[in-house]
């Protein structure tokens, strides 16, 4: 990643691009039947990275939408970060085989921390990203597409892997995801103070380009966005402007 990347997310259910509010599957709304077309539009406007979320995989505990990954990796030059139900070495290798450049894992790191720590060593910390998603009310890790709450403390969880070489971390405040109330700047500030060497991607709540600027100024290294774009609050023109001013 560069100094600061803006990373669009495409969430997939049954091969279609959807959006949710606060990760609630009952709020599912289909945006497009053609995720590849959306990915190509991002690429045409200077975007380098894409966060591809297999929600079917997250719910079922194993990736299900490899064909979408393969299409986007095959027909764009985007660096695809794939996530959703990756829990075994077999899943992980398949993701790379279908074109993912990096993978983001959440549930496996909570359920099988030794396995995730081993992945950092085996596949390299440039390719393995930890997703640590939480509700700030209790600061406990949520897994399985945020359907399951654990008793694992957010900061203990990050520290466990930070001490073992973790480089890339994505953190979502699940209460802000898809509702565009602004990122949880305070949470990200605390994480960066405690783990100064980590490359932090902020996810959830981005409303506009100003949020990107504020996150960048704080020392966050990437911002993942979705709903604000799909609702027209962030346009392709905005992305062009931000990219030209920040590259």
Steps between C-alpha positions, in 0.01 A plus 500: 500500500606863451494774768121511487264289290130539450355153456148441372320194630270275302283272714376184330195283573406235240737656246331842525632826642298598809503749783402452863455726802715420805566156352136399543408247230131593536585840346647341185447705187630395156698780334611317188494161333840581349776546760765496226349809337519687834861390550595616149348845565718536810808396305420751225517776764842420637406263783770239561350277772168324543364338817279211384273361772344156456205528740378149417845376598503703822168347609586144402862489611651433156526719188218458246550770236834405348355558151453873576858522631625326187306733268616821669862382529493382138338804339651785701846587632361577845684362800221288648485441873256214557313420821214281619522163670867425435578247772743238365825496305302347215261798494790741510691334216184491290451875552852566373445258213185688392687831499493656848821689576424520872242345730330645804400261777291559811324188629798266466722741695248499786424126497843364405757769589797263459393419145473867408838577662650218294354649181694822568817292495414256220346738247665822614361797687461697176225259390306441821281775650327472836143629521408595856138611506326623812214686663669775707238459769675184623819489285459127434589337168212406267536216248308303235392807306440674837229249589700362793630694799804358677640581843836601348610855580586706190834630630613162639414343166703750298791483744521122473573522126687834510756330724531228238573720202158623384540785251153562353186551708145593401266615775125557468272662752198287408253757638611746233516270201261596222338786693741779398530669837874548463789272594582433866804731503551457874527122469757524220701755699519259795608211277777703336627621837519145630630335181707767322657268243180347370358604161140576591205495261189672638167354397144612567327837503687688225271776369716714275844601380560704817484177701777360279710811564449486877590130516811562290610789723460275807746246362248239384641336186177403320127565507248242385174647368181372343155636574595869461602421143197287420270777630677771302655688795842416360513513119753377247582868443578537873728198480680652199554824693624327815732273302653789303561701818640210699729306268 
